Amino acid sequence: MFARHRSGSTGPCRKAARAGIAVLAAGALILVGCGDGGGDAAAPAGEKRSPAPGSTSGVPRLAAVGDEVVADGITVTVDEVTARDDFRTGAGGDGATEDAAAGKTFVFVHATIENTGDDDIAPVCGDVIATLADDDGVHDTVRNQDRYVANPPCDEGIAPGDDGPAIFIFEVREDGEPTEFHFRLRDHADDRANTVAIDDLGAEPADRAAHPSRDTATGTATTRRTSPATPSRTTSTPARICEEGSPGGYDYERGGYRTCVNGQWEIVPGPPPPDDLYPPEGDAGPGPEGPGPEEGPNGP
C-alpha cells in the first residue's frame, strides 16, 4: 500500500495530519479551560484556598458581655456595662460625689477578675490597664475610679488563684456609643483578643452598695476583711495586711505612694505619677511597654 504513493501523491497522509492537528487543538482548549476556570475549579488535593475578598471567616469574633476572656496573667469576665453622670466617693453618708464634666457621662464596666499570675493584684489601682472605645476614639480610665464606694480599696488585692470584682470607670461624651472594652495586666503582653464588644448600656444605680471592705460608718481609711475564724487581735499588735516593702500604688487622697512597712500600709509623700500615665481624653496612653502607675519618684 505504501509503495503506490512513493511518487509524491500524499493525499491520505495529509488527511491523517489534519486529523492529528485537530485532536491536539481540542486538547489544548480543554487544558486552558481547566486552568483558568476561576473560582469554579476545584483546588488541588491538600491545598487550601484563600478566603474570598470581603470574607470574615478569618477574623476572630470579639468576646461578648458575660464571656470569660483569658489573657496573660488574668482571666476577665465583663458582667455588665452601665452609665451615670456621677459616682459616690464618700463614706458614712457624707454625700461626696465625683461629677462628670458638662456634656459628659461616666461609663462603668463591671468585671470579675481572676488572678492567674504569681503576685497579688489591685485591678482598679493601676495593675490592670483598661481602655474604652467609642465613636470619639479610645479613652483611659478616670483617675479616681479606685475611690468609687463600690470598688474594693487599693490595699485589698486579689491573691493568685483568687478572683474578685472590679469596676472600671471612663468619662465619655454623653451621647457617644461605647463599642469595645480592652484590657491587659500591667507589664504583661497585650493582645487584640483581650477585647469585649459592648452592645448594651444599662443605668448605674445611684445607691450601688459599697464594697464590704470599705468603712462606711466613719469614712476613714479602709482595712482588710478578716475571716470569722481569725482570732481577735489587740491594738498593740495589728494584723499584717501586706508584704514588707511591696508597693501599693499612688494614693491621690493622701498625696503619696503606699509602701508596706511592718506589715501595714504607710504613705510616702510625693507627687503623683507623670502626666503621661493619664493622657488627655482620646489618647490610648502608653503602649504595652509603657511605664506602670507604680513608677514614681521613689521607684516601683
HELIX and SHEET records of a PDB file:
HELIX    1   1 PHE A    2  HIS A    5  5                                   4    
HELIX    2   2 GLY A   11  GLY A   35  1                                  25    
HELIX    3   3 GLY A   38  ASP A   40  5                                   3    
HELIX    4   4 PRO A  123  CYS A  125  5                                   3    
HELIX    5   5 GLN A  145  ARG A  147  5                                   3    
HELIX    6   6 ASP A  275  LEU A  277  5                                   3    
SHEET    1   A 5 ALA A  63  ALA A  64  0                                        
SHEET    2   A 5 THR A 195  ALA A 197  1                                        
SHEET    3   A 5 GLU A 180  LEU A 185 -1                                        
SHEET    4   A 5 VAL A 128  ASP A 134 -1                                        
SHEET    5   A 5 GLY A 137  ASP A 140 -1                                        
SHEET    1   B 4 GLU A  68  VAL A  70  0                                        
SHEET    2   B 4 ILE A  74  ARG A  84 -1                                        
SHEET    3   B 4 LYS A 104  ASN A 115 -1                                        
SHEET    4   B 4 ASP A 163  ARG A 173 -1                                        
SHEET    1   C 3 GLU A  68  VAL A  70  0                                        
SHEET    2   C 3 ILE A  74  ARG A  84 -1                                        
SHEET    3   C 3 GLY A 202  ALA A 203  1                                        
SHEET    1   D 2 ASP A  86  ARG A  88  0                                        
SHEET    2   D 2 THR A  97  ASP A  99 -1                                        
SHEET    1   E 3 PRO A 247  ASP A 251  0                                        
SHEET    2   E 3 GLY A 256  VAL A 261 -1                                        
SHEET    3   E 3 GLN A 264  PRO A 269 -1                                        
END                                                                             
